[in-house]
Amino acid sequence: MKQTQREKIIDYINENGSITSYEACMRLGITQFATRVSELKEQGYNFETEWIKGKNRDRHVVYFKKYMLAKVGEAVWQIIQ
């Protein structure tokens, strides 16, 4: 059976620890990454994010998010607070 884009994202995070929108596009062929993340959140997945500073092809400073699956204990702690 064909794997959904949401499944590809979860598998990628499980194998690599995190994912960015660039990795989703270039490695998985997912162009609507933010939409897929929103859908995963609706399905009950919790994400931790970290802002990463990098440079684009023109050497300008850019910022982007790295997404990781939240650990269960941390997700519960966030809900309690």
C-alpha positions as CSV (number, residue, x, y, z in Angstrom):
1,M,0.0,0.0,0.0
2,K,1.2,3.5,-0.8
3,Q,2.5,5.5,2.2
4,T,0.8,8.8,2.9
5,Q,2.8,12.0,3.2
6,R,1.9,12.1,6.9
7,E,3.3,8.6,7.4
8,K,6.5,9.6,5.5
9,I,7.0,12.6,7.8
10,I,6.6,10.5,11.0
11,D,8.9,7.7,9.6
12,Y,11.5,10.3,8.6
13,I,11.5,11.9,12.1
14,N,11.7,8.4,13.7
15,E,14.7,7.5,11.6
16,N,16.5,10.9,11.6
17,G,15.3,12.6,14.8
18,S,13.9,15.7,13.1
19,I,12.7,17.2,9.9
20,T,12.6,20.7,8.2
21,S,10.3,21.9,5.4
22,Y,13.4,21.8,3.1
23,E,14.1,18.2,3.9
24,A,10.4,17.3,3.5
25,C,10.5,18.9,0.0
26,M,13.8,17.6,-1.2
27,R,13.9,14.2,0.3
28,L,10.3,13.2,0.5
29,G,8.7,15.3,-2.2
30,I,6.3,17.0,0.2
31,T,5.6,20.6,-0.8
32,Q,2.7,21.4,1.6
33,F,4.7,20.5,4.7
34,A,3.0,23.0,7.1
35,T,-0.4,21.5,6.1
36,R,0.8,18.0,6.8
37,V,2.1,19.0,10.2
38,S,-1.2,20.7,11.0
39,E,-3.0,17.5,10.0
40,L,-0.7,15.4,12.2
41,K,-1.4,17.7,15.2
42,E,-5.1,17.2,14.6
43,Q,-4.5,13.4,14.8
44,G,-2.9,13.9,18.2
45,Y,0.9,14.1,17.4
46,N,2.8,16.7,19.5
47,F,5.9,18.4,18.1
48,E,8.8,20.2,19.6
49,T,10.3,22.9,17.4
50,E,13.6,24.6,17.3
51,W,14.5,27.7,15.3
52,I,17.6,27.1,13.2
53,K,19.8,29.9,11.7
54,G,21.3,29.2,8.3
55,K,22.2,30.9,5.0
56,N,20.4,30.6,1.7
57,R,22.0,30.2,-1.7
58,D,22.6,34.0,-1.8
59,R,24.4,33.7,1.5
60,H,21.7,35.7,3.3
61,V,20.9,34.7,6.9
62,V,17.6,32.8,7.1
63,Y,15.7,31.1,10.0
64,F,13.7,28.0,9.7
65,K,12.1,25.5,12.1
66,K,13.2,22.0,12.8
67,Y,10.4,19.7,13.9
68,M,10.8,16.8,16.4
69,L,8.2,14.5,18.0
70,A,7.6,15.6,21.5
71,K,8.3,13.0,24.2
72,V,5.2,11.7,25.9
73,G,6.2,13.0,29.4
74,E,7.0,16.5,28.0
75,A,3.8,16.7,26.1
76,V,1.8,15.8,29.2
77,W,3.8,18.4,31.2
78,Q,3.0,21.1,28.5
79,I,-0.7,20.3,28.8
80,I,-0.6,20.5,32.7
81,Q,1.1,23.9,32.6
